[in-house]
């Protein structure tokens, strides 16, 4: 069954696309798969996060990772809490996770992540 689907797709592409068009389509698909594996789709959500949590954000050299959690060289301090990102221009109106992290030196800092879940 899968072989017939693949053969059908290839035949369709042979009829519709030139060699250049076929290579361009393969490149786009490869880029999309590579970006998904690398977690690029999560980075954009983290970029918009940053105003909901109450603590100081984690800064260099302990920048927040692209996925929820604390940066290397820090430890989780307590239990992550959530807040609703609303009330200012540019707010996402979504629930954010706030991770309190404790670096080896200095006070605690926070990493904030947009979950994409609408605020209640």
Secondary structure in CASP SS format (residue, H / E / C, confidence):
PFRMAT SS
TARGET T0000
AUTHOR 0000-0000-0000
METHOD secondary structure of the structure
MODEL  1
X C 1.00
X H 1.00
X H 1.00
X H 1.00
X H 1.00
X H 1.00
X H 1.00
X H 1.00
X H 1.00
X H 1.00
X H 1.00
X H 1.00
X H 1.00
X H 1.00
X H 1.00
X H 1.00
X C 1.00
X C 1.00
X H 1.00
X H 1.00
X H 1.00
X H 1.00
X H 1.00
X H 1.00
X H 1.00
X H 1.00
X H 1.00
X H 1.00
X H 1.00
X H 1.00
X H 1.00
X H 1.00
X H 1.00
X H 1.00
X H 1.00
X H 1.00
X H 1.00
X H 1.00
X C 1.00
X H 1.00
X H 1.00
X H 1.00
X H 1.00
X H 1.00
X H 1.00
X H 1.00
X H 1.00
X H 1.00
X C 1.00
X C 1.00
X C 1.00
X C 1.00
X C 1.00
X C 1.00
X C 1.00
X C 1.00
X E 1.00
X C 1.00
X C 1.00
X C 1.00
X C 1.00
X C 1.00
X C 1.00
X C 1.00
X C 1.00
X C 1.00
X C 1.00
X C 1.00
X C 1.00
X C 1.00
X C 1.00
X C 1.00
X C 1.00
X E 1.00
X E 1.00
X E 1.00
X C 1.00
X C 1.00
X C 1.00
X C 1.00
X E 1.00
X E 1.00
X E 1.00
X E 1.00
X C 1.00
X C 1.00
X C 1.00
X C 1.00
X C 1.00
X C 1.00
X C 1.00
X C 1.00
X C 1.00
X E 1.00
X E 1.00
X E 1.00
X E 1.00
X E 1.00
X E 1.00
X E 1.00
X E 1.00
X E 1.00
X E 1.00
X C 1.00
X C 1.00
X C 1.00
X C 1.00
X E 1.00
X E 1.00
X E 1.00
X E 1.00
X E 1.00
X E 1.00
X E 1.00
X E 1.00
X E 1.00
X E 1.00
X E 1.00
X C 1.00
X C 1.00
END
